[in-house]
């Protein structure tokens, strides 16, 4: 309940939010951290909305909180969305990592887009989700020669995808060529995976050569690397 929320000092504009359970952030992706607080928020008997922001002390330590809006008609669990650039990080139970800035509902009285009340299970914005993706069918495909210790294979490569790593489908990686364990993950719309890596190869495309190590993981349809 909102009675559990307290400002740090008598001059604080925000109410501190703490982790209700110990949470391990094992990757750099965003995590939902329960606070144990439920809506609606009541401040001095008045129903309020709010803005969730991070605490500077947490940001200095590498824990970043994504800003979020708590609506005045929120009736579910209030969560903190946090991520770190330096996993793994453990957030202890009771650790104050965010602030809730109470805000009055200035839109009260305006006609809402939906008359359906919010449900306690809801999380996130109402309405559709805009997910920005790239149509891989429009990306160029070129023959790529991969060279390793005097041996080579020619594959059809999908280029200019905007990805920050190069990958090869395991079905096209020669069984006699070595692989190496990877300490990092490969993430995409389909999820996240811990991929193996190739040794440093010579990659030749249209007569031009470069050195690169590729991640070995299942790849897009109609392409091999």
C-alpha positions as CSV (number, residue, x, y, z in Angstrom):
1,X,0.0,0.0,0.0
2,X,1.0,3.6,-0.4
3,X,1.3,3.9,3.4
4,X,4.6,2.0,3.1
5,X,6.1,4.7,1.0
6,X,8.2,7.3,2.8
7,X,10.3,10.3,1.6
8,X,14.0,10.3,2.5
9,X,13.8,13.7,4.2
10,X,11.1,16.3,5.0
11,X,12.2,18.2,1.8
12,X,12.2,15.2,-0.6
13,X,9.9,15.4,-3.6
14,X,10.0,11.7,-4.2
15,X,9.1,8.6,-2.3
16,X,11.8,5.9,-2.1
17,X,11.1,2.5,-3.7
18,X,12.9,-0.6,-2.6
19,X,13.3,-4.1,-3.9
20,X,10.8,-6.4,-2.2
21,X,12.8,-9.5,-3.0
22,X,16.4,-10.2,-3.8
23,X,16.9,-10.0,-7.5
24,X,19.8,-11.2,-9.6
25,X,20.5,-9.3,-12.8
26,X,22.4,-11.9,-14.8
27,X,22.5,-10.1,-18.1
28,X,22.3,-6.5,-19.4
29,X,18.6,-6.9,-20.4
30,X,15.9,-5.1,-18.4
31,X,14.5,-6.9,-15.3
32,X,11.2,-6.4,-13.4
33,X,11.9,-5.9,-9.7
34,X,8.9,-6.1,-7.4
35,X,8.4,-3.4,-4.8
36,X,5.6,-4.9,-2.7
37,X,3.6,-1.7,-3.4
38,X,0.1,-1.9,-5.0
39,X,-2.0,0.8,-6.7
40,X,-3.9,3.0,-6.5
41,X,-1.6,5.5,-4.7
42,X,-3.2,7.5,-1.9
43,X,-1.3,10.6,-0.7
44,X,-3.2,12.6,2.0
45,X,-6.4,10.8,1.0
46,X,-6.0,11.9,-2.6
47,X,-5.6,9.4,-5.4
48,X,-2.4,10.2,-7.3
49,X,-0.4,9.0,-10.3
50,X,3.3,9.0,-10.3
51,X,6.6,8.9,-12.2
52,X,9.2,6.3,-11.4
53,X,12.8,7.4,-11.8
54,X,16.2,6.1,-10.7
55,X,18.3,7.2,-7.7
56,X,21.6,8.8,-8.5
57,X,23.4,6.7,-6.0
58,X,22.2,3.5,-7.8
59,X,23.2,4.9,-11.2
60,X,26.8,5.6,-10.0
61,X,27.1,2.0,-9.0
62,X,25.9,0.9,-12.5
63,X,22.3,0.1,-11.8
64,X,19.9,2.1,-14.1
65,X,16.1,2.4,-13.7
66,X,13.9,2.9,-16.7
67,X,11.4,5.8,-16.2
68,X,7.8,4.7,-15.9
69,X,4.4,6.2,-15.4
70,X,2.0,4.9,-12.7
71,X,-1.5,5.9,-13.6
72,X,-4.0,7.2,-11.1
73,X,-6.3,4.1,-11.8
74,X,-3.4,1.6,-11.4
75,X,-4.6,-1.2,-9.2
76,X,-1.9,-3.8,-9.7
77,X,1.7,-4.4,-8.5
78,X,4.1,-1.5,-8.9
79,X,7.4,-2.8,-10.5
80,X,10.8,-1.2,-11.1
81,X,12.3,-1.8,-14.5
82,X,16.1,-1.9,-14.1
83,X,19.2,-3.0,-16.0
84,X,22.9,-2.9,-15.6
85,X,25.7,-2.7,-18.1
86,X,28.0,-4.8,-15.9
87,X,26.2,-8.0,-15.0
88,X,26.0,-10.0,-12.8
89,X,24.5,-7.7,-10.2
90,X,22.5,-8.7,-7.1
91,X,19.9,-6.2,-5.8
92,X,19.3,-7.1,-2.1
93,X,15.9,-7.2,-0.6
94,X,15.1,-3.8,0.9
95,X,17.6,-1.9,-1.2
96,X,16.3,1.5,-2.3
97,X,17.0,1.8,-6.0
98,X,14.2,4.1,-7.3
99,X,12.0,7.0,-6.5
100,X,8.3,7.6,-7.1
101,X,7.4,11.2,-7.8
102,X,3.6,11.7,-6.9
103,X,1.7,13.5,-9.7
104,X,-1.9,14.7,-9.7
105,X,-4.1,13.5,-12.6
106,X,-4.5,16.6,-14.8
107,X,-6.4,14.6,-17.4
108,X,-9.3,13.8,-15.1
109,X,-12.6,14.7,-16.9
110,X,-11.3,14.2,-20.4
111,X,-13.0,11.5,-22.5
112,X,-10.8,8.3,-22.3
113,X,-10.0,6.2,-25.4
114,X,-11.2,3.1,-23.6
115,X,-14.0,2.6,-21.0
116,X,-12.6,-0.7,-19.9
117,X,-11.1,-0.5,-16.4
118,X,-7.6,-1.6,-15.7
119,X,-7.0,-5.1,-14.4
120,X,-4.6,-5.9,-11.5
121,X,-2.6,-8.2,-13.8
122,X,-1.9,-5.5,-16.3
123,X,1.6,-4.3,-16.8
124,X,2.7,-1.7,-19.4
125,X,0.9,0.8,-21.6
126,X,-2.6,0.3,-22.9
127,X,-3.0,-0.1,-26.7
128,X,-0.8,-1.6,-29.4
129,X,3.0,-2.0,-29.2
130,X,5.2,-0.5,-31.8
131,X,8.1,-2.9,-32.4
132,X,10.7,-1.5,-34.8
133,X,12.2,-4.3,-37.0
134,X,14.1,-4.5,-40.2
135,X,12.8,-6.4,-43.1
136,X,15.6,-8.8,-43.8
137,X,14.1,-9.7,-47.2
138,X,15.3,-6.3,-48.5
139,X,18.9,-6.8,-47.3
140,X,21.6,-7.7,-49.9
141,X,22.8,-11.3,-50.2
142,X,26.4,-12.0,-51.4
143,X,28.7,-15.0,-51.7
144,X,31.1,-15.0,-48.8
145,X,34.3,-17.1,-48.8
146,X,35.4,-18.1,-45.3
147,X,39.1,-19.1,-45.1
148,X,40.7,-21.0,-42.2
149,X,44.3,-22.3,-42.3
150,X,44.3,-22.8,-46.1
151,X,40.8,-24.3,-46.3
152,X,37.8,-22.4,-47.4
153,X,34.0,-22.6,-47.8
154,X,31.6,-20.4,-49.8
155,X,28.3,-19.4,-48.2
156,X,25.5,-17.1,-49.0
157,X,25.8,-14.2,-46.6
158,X,23.1,-11.7,-45.5
159,X,24.7,-8.3,-45.3
160,X,23.9,-4.8,-44.0
161,X,21.4,-6.0,-41.3
162,X,22.4,-3.5,-38.7
163,X,23.5,-6.3,-36.3
164,X,26.6,-5.6,-34.1
165,X,27.9,-9.2,-34.5
166,X,28.4,-11.6,-37.4
167,X,26.9,-15.1,-37.2
168,X,27.0,-18.4,-39.0
169,X,24.4,-21.2,-38.9
170,X,25.8,-24.3,-37.2
171,X,24.6,-26.4,-40.1
172,X,27.1,-24.8,-42.4
173,X,30.1,-24.7,-40.1
174,X,32.5,-27.5,-41.1
175,X,32.7,-30.2,-38.5
176,X,36.5,-30.4,-38.9
177,X,37.0,-26.7,-38.1
178,X,37.4,-25.7,-34.4
179,X,35.0,-23.7,-32.3
180,X,35.6,-21.7,-29.2
181,X,33.4,-21.1,-26.1
182,X,31.8,-17.6,-25.9
183,X,31.6,-15.5,-22.8
184,X,28.9,-13.3,-24.2
185,X,25.4,-13.9,-25.5
186,X,23.7,-13.2,-28.8
187,X,20.4,-11.4,-28.4
188,X,17.6,-10.7,-30.9
189,X,13.9,-10.4,-31.2
190,X,13.6,-14.2,-30.8
191,X,15.4,-14.2,-27.5
192,X,18.9,-14.6,-26.2
193,X,21.3,-17.5,-26.6
194,X,24.9,-18.4,-25.5
195,X,26.6,-19.0,-28.9
196,X,29.9,-20.6,-29.7
197,X,32.4,-18.6,-31.6
198,X,34.7,-19.4,-34.5
199,X,38.4,-18.7,-34.5
200,X,39.5,-15.6,-36.4
201,X,38.8,-16.2,-40.1
202,X,39.6,-14.4,-43.3
203,X,36.3,-13.3,-44.8
204,X,36.3,-12.5,-48.6
205,X,33.4,-10.7,-50.3
206,X,33.8,-9.6,-53.9
207,X,37.6,-9.8,-53.8
208,X,37.9,-7.8,-50.6
209,X,39.2,-9.5,-47.4
210,X,38.8,-8.8,-43.7
211,X,39.5,-10.7,-40.5
212,X,36.6,-11.6,-38.2
213,X,35.4,-14.1,-35.7
214,X,31.7,-15.2,-36.1
215,X,29.2,-16.4,-33.5
216,X,27.7,-19.8,-34.3
217,X,24.0,-19.8,-33.8
218,X,20.8,-20.5,-35.8
219,X,20.4,-17.9,-38.4
220,X,17.6,-16.3,-40.6
221,X,15.9,-18.3,-43.3
222,X,17.4,-18.1,-46.8
223,X,20.8,-17.2,-45.5
224,X,23.8,-19.1,-44.2
225,X,25.9,-16.4,-42.5
